Amino acid sequence: MATKKTPPRPASAPVPPKCGPCDGTGEVPVTVHVGRKRRAVGQQAGICLACFGTGEATTD
Ligand SMILES: [Zn+2]
């Protein structure tokens, strides 16, 4: 009774599209500003808001 049905697989596995802004890394460099003049003091890694850190482009 335990018949397993395996769905037919496509010949090539679908590769998720790579996110553009972060180049698939899920992180983007964010410039850190301080002070009233908003002087840039450096950069830190921030989560990519385009893919929310997944590195995969959303298809919506
Ligand atoms: Zn991204």
N, CA, C, O and the ligand as a Tripos MOL2 file, in Angstrom:
@<TRIPOS>MOLECULE
protein
  241   239    61     0     0
PROTEIN
NO_CHARGES

@<TRIPOS>ATOM
      1 N           0.8130   -1.2050    0.0000 N.3       1 MET1
      2 CA          0.0000    0.0000    0.0000 C.3       1 MET1
      3 C           0.8540    1.2670    0.0000 C.2       1 MET1
      4 O           0.3910    2.3450   -0.3740 O.2       1 MET1
      5 N           2.0800    1.1210    0.4160 N.am      2 ALA2
      6 CA          2.9430    2.3010    0.5050 C.3       2 ALA2
      7 C           3.6650    2.5340   -0.8120 C.2       2 ALA2
      8 O           4.8880    2.4400   -0.9110 O.2       2 ALA2
      9 N           2.8770    2.8330   -1.7890 N.am      3 THR3
     10 CA          3.4860    3.0930   -3.0810 C.3       3 THR3
     11 C           3.9580    4.5360   -3.1700 C.2       3 THR3
     12 O           3.1840    5.4800   -3.0130 O.2       3 THR3
     13 N           5.2300    4.6740   -3.4240 N.am      4 LYS4
     14 CA          5.7650    6.0340   -3.5070 C.3       4 LYS4
     15 C           5.7040    6.5370   -4.9400 C.2       4 LYS4
     16 O           6.1460    5.8790   -5.8820 O.2       4 LYS4
     17 N           5.1630    7.6790   -5.0580 N.am      5 LYS5
     18 CA          5.1250    8.3020   -6.3770 C.3       5 LYS5
     19 C           6.2080    9.3720   -6.4580 C.2       5 LYS5
     20 O           6.1980   10.3510   -5.7120 O.2       5 LYS5
     21 N           7.1090    9.1680   -7.3510 N.am      6 THR6
     22 CA          8.1570   10.1830   -7.5220 C.3       6 THR6
     23 C           7.8090   11.0670   -8.7080 C.2       6 THR6
     24 O           7.6550   10.5910   -9.8320 O.2       6 THR6
     25 N           7.6930   12.3230   -8.4470 N.am      7 PRO7
     26 CA          7.3720   13.2500   -9.5460 C.3       7 PRO7
     27 C           8.5120   13.3080  -10.5450 C.2       7 PRO7
     28 O           9.6840   13.2580  -10.1710 O.2       7 PRO7
     29 N           8.1660   13.4120  -11.7930 N.am      8 PRO8
     30 CA          9.2150   13.5110  -12.8150 C.3       8 PRO8
     31 C          10.0420   14.7780  -12.6440 C.2       8 PRO8
     32 O           9.5130   15.8780  -12.4870 O.2       8 PRO8
     33 N          11.3290   14.5910  -12.6780 N.am      9 ARG9
     34 CA         12.2020   15.7560  -12.5060 C.3       9 ARG9
     35 C          12.6660   16.2940  -13.8560 C.2       9 ARG9
     36 O          12.9060   15.5370  -14.7960 O.2       9 ARG9
     37 N          12.7840   17.5890  -13.9280 N.am     10 PRO10
     38 CA         13.3540   18.1720  -15.1510 C.3      10 PRO10
     39 C          14.8210   17.7800  -15.2790 C.2      10 PRO10
     40 O          15.4880   17.4860  -14.2880 O.2      10 PRO10
     41 N          15.2970   17.7800  -16.4810 N.am     11 ALA11
     42 CA         16.6770   17.3500  -16.7200 C.3      11 ALA11
     43 C          17.6680   18.2330  -15.9720 C.2      11 ALA11
     44 O          18.6520   17.7460  -15.4140 O.2      11 ALA11
     45 N          17.4050   19.5100  -15.9660 N.am     12 SER12
     46 CA         18.3040   20.4100  -15.2670 C.3      12 SER12
     47 C          17.5860   21.0400  -14.0870 C.2      12 SER12
     48 O          16.4650   21.5310  -14.2170 O.2      12 SER12
     49 N          18.2400   21.0190  -12.9410 N.am     13 ALA13
     50 CA         17.6370   21.6190  -11.7590 C.3      13 ALA13
     51 C          17.5350   23.1290  -11.9370 C.2      13 ALA13
     52 O          18.4570   23.7750  -12.4350 O.2      13 ALA13
     53 N          16.4090   23.6720  -11.5250 N.am     14 PRO14
     54 CA         16.2580   25.1310  -11.6610 C.3      14 PRO14
     55 C          17.1980   25.8720  -10.7220 C.2      14 PRO14
     56 O          17.2250   25.6120   -9.5190 O.2      14 PRO14
     57 N          17.9450   26.7710  -11.2690 N.am     15 VAL15
     58 CA         18.8710   27.5620  -10.4550 C.3      15 VAL15
     59 C          18.2000   28.8750  -10.0950 C.2      15 VAL15
     60 O          17.7670   29.6180  -10.9750 O.2      15 VAL15
     61 N          18.1140   29.1620   -8.8060 N.am     16 PRO16
     62 CA         17.4970   30.4360   -8.4110 C.3      16 PRO16
     63 C          18.2970   31.6120   -8.9250 C.2      16 PRO16
     64 O          19.5260   31.6140   -8.8630 O.2      16 PRO16
     65 N          17.6010   32.6050   -9.4290 N.am     17 PRO17
     66 CA         18.3000   33.7840   -9.9520 C.3      17 PRO17
     67 C          19.0460   34.5050   -8.8450 C.2      17 PRO17
     68 O          18.5610   34.6450   -7.7220 O.2      17 PRO17
     69 N          20.2260   34.9530   -9.1920 N.am     18 LYS18
     70 CA         21.0510   35.6300   -8.2030 C.3      18 LYS18
     71 C          20.5840   37.0670   -8.0230 C.2      18 LYS18
     72 O          20.2520   37.7700   -8.9770 O.2      18 LYS18
     73 N          20.5720   37.4680   -6.7630 N.am     19 CYS19
     74 CA         20.1490   38.8290   -6.4490 C.3      19 CYS19
     75 C          21.1680   39.8250   -7.0010 C.2      19 CYS19
     76 O          22.3760   39.6080   -6.9020 O.2      19 CYS19
     77 N          20.6770   40.9040   -7.5750 N.am     20 GLY20
     78 CA         21.5610   41.8790   -8.2000 C.3      20 GLY20
     79 C          22.3470   42.7490   -7.2360 C.2      20 GLY20
     80 O          23.5750   42.7860   -7.3030 O.2      20 GLY20
     81 N          21.6640   43.4490   -6.3410 N.am     21 PRO21
     82 CA         22.3650   44.3980   -5.4590 C.3      21 PRO21
     83 C          23.4660   43.7540   -4.6230 C.2      21 PRO21
     84 O          24.4890   44.3910   -4.3730 O.2      21 PRO21
     85 N          23.2870   42.5260   -4.1890 N.am     22 CYS22
     86 CA         24.2860   41.9030   -3.3250 C.3      22 CYS22
     87 C          25.0780   40.8400   -4.0650 C.2      22 CYS22
     88 O          25.9750   40.2180   -3.4960 O.2      22 CYS22
     89 N          24.7500   40.6330   -5.3210 N.am     23 ASP23
     90 CA         25.4620   39.6480   -6.1370 C.3      23 ASP23
     91 C          25.3700   38.2430   -5.5350 C.2      23 ASP23
     92 O          26.3030   37.4480   -5.6450 O.2      23 ASP23
     93 N          24.2630   37.9580   -4.9130 N.am     24 GLY24
     94 CA         24.0390   36.6100   -4.3980 C.3      24 GLY24
     95 C          24.6390   36.3450   -3.0360 C.2      24 GLY24
     96 O          24.5690   35.2200   -2.5410 O.2      24 GLY24
     97 N          25.2260   37.3490   -2.4210 N.am     25 THR25
     98 CA         25.8450   37.1260   -1.1230 C.3      25 THR25
     99 C          24.8820   37.3600    0.0290 C.2      25 THR25
    100 O          25.0850   36.8430    1.1280 O.2      25 THR25
    101 N          23.8360   38.1350   -0.2170 N.am     26 GLY26
    102 CA         22.8940   38.4430    0.8530 C.3      26 GLY26
    103 C          23.3400   39.5980    1.7200 C.2      26 GLY26
    104 O          22.6180   40.0180    2.6240 O.2      26 GLY26
    105 N          24.5160   40.1100    1.4500 N.am     27 GLU27
    106 CA         25.0080   41.2410    2.2290 C.3      27 GLU27
    107 C          25.4530   42.3650    1.3040 C.2      27 GLU27
    108 O          25.9800   42.1260    0.2180 O.2      27 GLU27
    109 N          25.2360   43.5600    1.7450 N.am     28 VAL28
    110 CA         25.6910   44.7210    0.9870 C.3      28 VAL28
    111 C          26.4800   45.6390    1.9180 C.2      28 VAL28
    112 O          26.1610   45.7350    3.1030 O.2      28 VAL28
    113 N          27.4940   46.3070    1.4010 N.am     29 PRO29
    114 CA         28.2450   47.2500    2.2280 C.3      29 PRO29
    115 C          27.4120   48.4760    2.5330 C.2      29 PRO29
    116 O          26.8170   49.0750    1.6370 O.2      29 PRO29
    117 N          27.3720   48.8430    3.7880 N.am     30 VAL30
    118 CA         26.6000   50.0040    4.2170 C.3      30 VAL30
    119 C          27.5630   51.0360    4.7970 C.2      30 VAL30
    120 O          28.3600   50.7350    5.6850 O.2      30 VAL30
    121 N          27.4720   52.2470    4.2790 N.am     31 THR31
    122 CA         28.3440   53.3060    4.7710 C.3      31 THR31
    123 C          27.8370   53.8110    6.1200 C.2      31 THR31
    124 O          26.6540   54.1080    6.2850 O.2      31 THR31
    125 N          28.7510   53.9010    7.0730 N.am     32 VAL32
    126 CA         28.3820   54.3580    8.4100 C.3      32 VAL32
    127 C          28.6800   55.8440    8.5400 C.2      32 VAL32
    128 O          29.8030   56.2810    8.2880 O.2      32 VAL32
    129 N          27.6880   56.6110    8.9280 N.am     33 HIS33
    130 CA         27.8550   58.0460    9.1110 C.3      33 HIS33
    131 C          27.7480   58.3870   10.5940 C.2      33 HIS33
    132 O          26.9700   57.7870   11.3350 O.2      33 HIS33
    133 N          28.5410   59.3560   11.0000 N.am     34 VAL34
    134 CA         28.4540   59.7980   12.3900 C.3      34 VAL34
    135 C          28.4030   61.3170   12.4520 C.2      34 VAL34
    136 O          28.8450   62.0090   11.5350 O.2      34 VAL34
    137 N          27.8640   61.8120   13.5340 N.am     35 GLY35
    138 CA         27.9000   63.2440   13.7840 C.3      35 GLY35
    139 C          26.8570   64.0260   13.0200 C.2      35 GLY35
    140 O          26.1010   63.4870   12.2120 O.2      35 GLY35
    141 N          26.8430   65.3160   13.3040 N.am     36 ARG36
    142 CA         25.8540   66.1770   12.6770 C.3      36 ARG36
    143 C          26.1210   66.3450   11.1890 C.2      36 ARG36
    144 O          25.2040   66.5120   10.3850 O.2      36 ARG36
    145 N          27.3970   66.2970   10.8500 N.am     37 LYS37
    146 CA         27.7400   66.4530    9.4370 C.3      37 LYS37
    147 C          27.6640   65.1370    8.6710 C.2      37 LYS37
    148 O          27.9350   65.0700    7.4720 O.2      37 LYS37
    149 N          27.2900   64.1090    9.3960 N.am     38 ARG38
    150 CA         27.1410   62.7860    8.7970 C.3      38 ARG38
    151 C          28.4150   62.3900    8.0540 C.2      38 ARG38
    152 O          28.3930   62.0170    6.8810 O.2      38 ARG38
    153 N          29.4990   62.4840    8.7700 N.am     39 ARG39
    154 CA         30.7800   62.1180    8.1770 C.3      39 ARG39
    155 C          30.8590   60.5940    8.0330 C.2      39 ARG39
    156 O          30.5450   59.8490    8.9610 O.2      39 ARG39
    157 N          31.2790   60.1620    6.8700 N.am     40 ALA40
    158 CA         31.4090   58.7280    6.6420 C.3      40 ALA40
    159 C          32.6570   58.2100    7.3410 C.2      40 ALA40
    160 O          33.7620   58.6960    7.0960 O.2      40 ALA40
    161 N          32.4800   57.2420    8.1960 N.am     41 VAL41
    162 CA         33.6170   56.7220    8.9550 C.3      41 VAL41
    163 C          34.0210   55.3240    8.4960 C.2      41 VAL41
    164 O          35.0270   54.7740    8.9450 O.2      41 VAL41
    165 N          33.2420   54.7740    7.6190 N.am     42 GLY42
    166 CA         33.6170   53.4370    7.1570 C.3      42 GLY42
    167 C          32.4120   52.6870    6.6420 C.2      42 GLY42
    168 O          31.3230   53.2360    6.4790 O.2      42 GLY42
    169 N          32.6400   51.4390    6.3950 N.am     43 GLN43
    170 CA         31.5450   50.6270    5.8860 C.3      43 GLN43
    171 C          31.4190   49.3600    6.7130 C.2      43 GLN43
    172 O          32.3960   48.8460    7.2590 O.2      43 GLN43
    173 N          30.2140   48.8820    6.7890 N.am     44 GLN44
    174 CA         29.9820   47.6110    7.4590 C.3      44 GLN44
    175 C          29.0330   46.7840    6.6010 C.2      44 GLN44
    176 O          28.3460   47.3010    5.7200 O.2      44 GLN44
    177 N          29.0180   45.5210    6.8760 N.am     45 ALA45
    178 CA         28.1430   44.6440    6.1120 C.3      45 ALA45
    179 C          26.7210   44.7730    6.6180 C.2      45 ALA45
    180 O          26.4590   44.6750    7.8170 O.2      45 ALA45
    181 N          25.8170   44.9920    5.6960 N.am     46 GLY46
    182 CA         24.4140   45.0760    6.0590 C.3      46 GLY46
    183 C          23.6140   44.0780    5.2510 C.2      46 GLY46
    184 O          24.0310   43.6420    4.1780 O.2      46 GLY46
    185 N          22.4710   43.7280    5.7790 N.am     47 ILE47
    186 CA         21.6490   42.7560    5.0630 C.3      47 ILE47
    187 C          21.0770   43.3940    3.8110 C.2      47 ILE47
    188 O          20.6790   44.5580    3.8100 O.2      47 ILE47
    189 N          21.0450   42.6160    2.7590 N.am     48 CYS48
    190 CA         20.5190   43.1130    1.4960 C.3      48 CYS48
    191 C          19.0010   43.1900    1.5760 C.2      48 CYS48
    192 O          18.3280   42.2000    1.8610 O.2      48 CYS48
    193 N          18.4800   44.3740    1.3230 N.am     49 LEU49
    194 CA         17.0420   44.5660    1.4470 C.3      49 LEU49
    195 C          16.2910   44.0830    0.2140 C.2      49 LEU49
    196 O          15.0650   43.9790    0.2190 O.2      49 LEU49
    197 N          17.0400   43.7910   -0.8360 N.am     50 ALA50
    198 CA         16.3810   43.3270   -2.0520 C.3      50 ALA50
    199 C          16.0050   41.8550   -1.9350 C.2      50 ALA50
    200 O          14.9950   41.4130   -2.4830 O.2      50 ALA50
    201 N          16.8320   41.1050   -1.2130 N.am     51 CYS51
    202 CA         16.5580   39.6700   -1.0970 C.3      51 CYS51
    203 C          16.4460   39.2460    0.3640 C.2      51 CYS51
    204 O          16.2230   38.0700    0.6530 O.2      51 CYS51
    205 N          16.6010   40.2050    1.2960 N.am     52 PHE52
    206 CA         16.5210   39.9350    2.7260 C.3      52 PHE52
    207 C          17.5340   38.8990    3.1740 C.2      52 PHE52
    208 O          17.2680   38.0830    4.0560 O.2      52 PHE52
    209 N          18.6970   38.9510    2.5500 N.am     53 GLY53
    210 CA         19.7960   38.1090    3.0210 C.3      53 GLY53
    211 C          19.8320   36.7160    2.4250 C.2      53 GLY53
    212 O          20.6900   35.9110    2.7870 O.2      53 GLY53
    213 N          18.9210   36.4200    1.5230 N.am     54 THR54
    214 CA         18.9150   35.0730    0.9590 C.3      54 THR54
    215 C          19.8780   34.9620   -0.2230 C.2      54 THR54
    216 O          20.3580   33.8710   -0.5310 O.2      54 THR54
    217 N          20.1570   36.0710   -0.8760 N.am     55 GLY55
    218 CA         21.0220   36.0520   -2.0340 C.3      55 GLY55
    219 C          20.3070   35.6450   -3.3110 C.2      55 GLY55
    220 O          20.9100   35.5760   -4.3820 O.2      55 GLY55
    221 N          19.0120   35.3780   -3.1830 N.am     56 GLU56
    222 CA         18.2570   34.9660   -4.3540 C.3      56 GLU56
    223 C          17.2920   36.0860   -4.7400 C.2      56 GLU56
    224 O          16.6110   36.6630   -3.8930 O.2      56 GLU56
    225 N          17.2540   36.3680   -6.0010 N.am     57 ALA57
    226 CA         16.3650   37.4090   -6.4690 C.3      57 ALA57
    227 C          14.9150   36.9530   -6.3600 C.2      57 ALA57
    228 O          14.5830   35.8200   -6.7070 O.2      57 ALA57
    229 N          14.0800   37.8210   -5.8890 N.am     58 THR58
    230 CA         12.6660   37.4880   -5.8070 C.3      58 THR58
    231 C          12.0300   37.6560   -7.1740 C.2      58 THR58
    232 O          12.3860   38.5600   -7.9290 O.2      58 THR58
    233 N          11.1070   36.7990   -7.4780 N.am     59 THR59
    234 CA         10.5120   36.8190   -8.8060 C.3      59 THR59
    235 C           9.2430   37.6300   -8.8720 C.2      59 THR59
    236 O           8.6110   37.7090   -9.9260 O.2      59 THR59
    237 N           8.8630   38.2290   -7.7780 N.am     60 ASP60
    238 CA          7.6330   39.0210   -7.8040 C.3      60 ASP60
    239 C           7.8340   40.3130   -8.5760 C.2      60 ASP60
    240 O           6.9020   41.1070   -8.7020 O.2      60 ASP60
    241 ZN         20.3960   40.6210   -2.2840 Zn       61 ZN61
@<TRIPOS>BOND
     1     1     2 1
     2     2     3 1
     3     3     4 2
     4     3     5 am
     5     5     6 1
     6     6     7 1
     7     7     8 2
     8     7     9 am
     9     9    10 1
    10    10    11 1
    11    11    12 2
    12    11    13 am
    13    13    14 1
    14    14    15 1
    15    15    16 2
    16    15    17 am
    17    17    18 1
    18    18    19 1
    19    19    20 2
    20    19    21 am
    21    21    22 1
    22    22    23 1
    23    23    24 2
    24    23    25 am
    25    25    26 1
    26    26    27 1
    27    27    28 2
    28    27    29 am
    29    29    30 1
    30    30    31 1
    31    31    32 2
    32    31    33 am
    33    33    34 1
    34    34    35 1
    35    35    36 2
    36    35    37 am
    37    37    38 1
    38    38    39 1
    39    39    40 2
    40    39    41 am
    41    41    42 1
    42    42    43 1
    43    43    44 2
    44    43    45 am
    45    45    46 1
    46    46    47 1
    47    47    48 2
    48    47    49 am
    49    49    50 1
    50    50    51 1
    51    51    52 2
    52    51    53 am
    53    53    54 1
    54    54    55 1
    55    55    56 2
    56    55    57 am
    57    57    58 1
    58    58    59 1
    59    59    60 2
    60    59    61 am
    61    61    62 1
    62    62    63 1
    63    63    64 2
    64    63    65 am
    65    65    66 1
    66    66    67 1
    67    67    68 2
    68    67    69 am
    69    69    70 1
    70    70    71 1
    71    71    72 2
    72    71    73 am
    73    73    74 1
    74    74    75 1
    75    75    76 2
    76    75    77 am
    77    77    78 1
    78    78    79 1
    79    79    80 2
    80    79    81 am
    81    81    82 1
    82    82    83 1
    83    83    84 2
    84    83    85 am
    85    85    86 1
    86    86    87 1
    87    87    88 2
    88    87    89 am
    89    89    90 1
    90    90    91 1
    91    91    92 2
    92    91    93 am
    93    93    94 1
    94    94    95 1
    95    95    96 2
    96    95    97 am
    97    97    98 1
    98    98    99 1
    99    99   100 2
   100    99   101 am
   101   101   102 1
   102   102   103 1
   103   103   104 2
   104   103   105 am
   105   105   106 1
   106   106   107 1
   107   107   108 2
   108   107   109 am
   109   109   110 1
   110   110   111 1
   111   111   112 2
   112   111   113 am
   113   113   114 1
   114   114   115 1
   115   115   116 2
   116   115   117 am
   117   117   118 1
   118   118   119 1
   119   119   120 2
   120   119   121 am
   121   121   122 1
   122   122   123 1
   123   123   124 2
   124   123   125 am
   125   125   126 1
   126   126   127 1
   127   127   128 2
   128   127   129 am
   129   129   130 1
   130   130   131 1
   131   131   132 2
   132   131   133 am
   133   133   134 1
   134   134   135 1
   135   135   136 2
   136   135   137 am
   137   137   138 1
   138   138   139 1
   139   139   140 2
   140   139   141 am
   141   141   142 1
   142   142   143 1
   143   143   144 2
   144   143   145 am
   145   145   146 1
   146   146   147 1
   147   147   148 2
   148   147   149 am
   149   149   150 1
   150   150   151 1
   151   151   152 2
   152   151   153 am
   153   153   154 1
   154   154   155 1
   155   155   156 2
   156   155   157 am
   157   157   158 1
   158   158   159 1
   159   159   160 2
   160   159   161 am
   161   161   162 1
   162   162   163 1
   163   163   164 2
   164   163   165 am
   165   165   166 1
   166   166   167 1
   167   167   168 2
   168   167   169 am
   169   169   170 1
   170   170   171 1
   171   171   172 2
   172   171   173 am
   173   173   174 1
   174   174   175 1
   175   175   176 2
   176   175   177 am
   177   177   178 1
   178   178   179 1
   179   179   180 2
   180   179   181 am
   181   181   182 1
   182   182   183 1
   183   183   184 2
   184   183   185 am
   185   185   186 1
   186   186   187 1
   187   187   188 2
   188   187   189 am
   189   189   190 1
   190   190   191 1
   191   191   192 2
   192   191   193 am
   193   193   194 1
   194   194   195 1
   195   195   196 2
   196   195   197 am
   197   197   198 1
   198   198   199 1
   199   199   200 2
   200   199   201 am
   201   201   202 1
   202   202   203 1
   203   203   204 2
   204   203   205 am
   205   205   206 1
   206   206   207 1
   207   207   208 2
   208   207   209 am
   209   209   210 1
   210   210   211 1
   211   211   212 2
   212   211   213 am
   213   213   214 1
   214   214   215 1
   215   215   216 2
   216   215   217 am
   217   217   218 1
   218   218   219 1
   219   219   220 2
   220   219   221 am
   221   221   222 1
   222   222   223 1
   223   223   224 2
   224   223   225 am
   225   225   226 1
   226   226   227 1
   227   227   228 2
   228   227   229 am
   229   229   230 1
   230   230   231 1
   231   231   232 2
   232   231   233 am
   233   233   234 1
   234   234   235 1
   235   235   236 2
   236   235   237 am
   237   237   238 1
   238   238   239 1
   239   239   240 2
@<TRIPOS>SUBSTRUCTURE
     1 MET1         2 RESIDUE 1 A MET
     2 ALA2         6 RESIDUE 1 A ALA
     3 THR3        10 RESIDUE 1 A THR
     4 LYS4        14 RESIDUE 1 A LYS
     5 LYS5        18 RESIDUE 1 A LYS
     6 THR6        22 RESIDUE 1 A THR
     7 PRO7        26 RESIDUE 1 A PRO
     8 PRO8        30 RESIDUE 1 A PRO
     9 ARG9        34 RESIDUE 1 A ARG
    10 PRO10       38 RESIDUE 1 A PRO
    11 ALA11       42 RESIDUE 1 A ALA
    12 SER12       46 RESIDUE 1 A SER
    13 ALA13       50 RESIDUE 1 A ALA
    14 PRO14       54 RESIDUE 1 A PRO
    15 VAL15       58 RESIDUE 1 A VAL
    16 PRO16       62 RESIDUE 1 A PRO
    17 PRO17       66 RESIDUE 1 A PRO
    18 LYS18       70 RESIDUE 1 A LYS
    19 CYS19       74 RESIDUE 1 A CYS
    20 GLY20       78 RESIDUE 1 A GLY
    21 PRO21       82 RESIDUE 1 A PRO
    22 CYS22       86 RESIDUE 1 A CYS
    23 ASP23       90 RESIDUE 1 A ASP
    24 GLY24       94 RESIDUE 1 A GLY
    25 THR25       98 RESIDUE 1 A THR
    26 GLY26      102 RESIDUE 1 A GLY
    27 GLU27      106 RESIDUE 1 A GLU
    28 VAL28      110 RESIDUE 1 A VAL
    29 PRO29      114 RESIDUE 1 A PRO
    30 VAL30      118 RESIDUE 1 A VAL
    31 THR31      122 RESIDUE 1 A THR
    32 VAL32      126 RESIDUE 1 A VAL
    33 HIS33      130 RESIDUE 1 A HIS
    34 VAL34      134 RESIDUE 1 A VAL
    35 GLY35      138 RESIDUE 1 A GLY
    36 ARG36      142 RESIDUE 1 A ARG
    37 LYS37      146 RESIDUE 1 A LYS
    38 ARG38      150 RESIDUE 1 A ARG
    39 ARG39      154 RESIDUE 1 A ARG
    40 ALA40      158 RESIDUE 1 A ALA
    41 VAL41      162 RESIDUE 1 A VAL
    42 GLY42      166 RESIDUE 1 A GLY
    43 GLN43      170 RESIDUE 1 A GLN
    44 GLN44      174 RESIDUE 1 A GLN
    45 ALA45      178 RESIDUE 1 A ALA
    46 GLY46      182 RESIDUE 1 A GLY
    47 ILE47      186 RESIDUE 1 A ILE
    48 CYS48      190 RESIDUE 1 A CYS
    49 LEU49      194 RESIDUE 1 A LEU
    50 ALA50      198 RESIDUE 1 A ALA
    51 CYS51      202 RESIDUE 1 A CYS
    52 PHE52      206 RESIDUE 1 A PHE
    53 GLY53      210 RESIDUE 1 A GLY
    54 THR54      214 RESIDUE 1 A THR
    55 GLY55      218 RESIDUE 1 A GLY
    56 GLU56      222 RESIDUE 1 A GLU
    57 ALA57      226 RESIDUE 1 A ALA
    58 THR58      230 RESIDUE 1 A THR
    59 THR59      234 RESIDUE 1 A THR
    60 ASP60      238 RESIDUE 1 A ASP
    61 ZN61       241 GROUP 0 **** ****
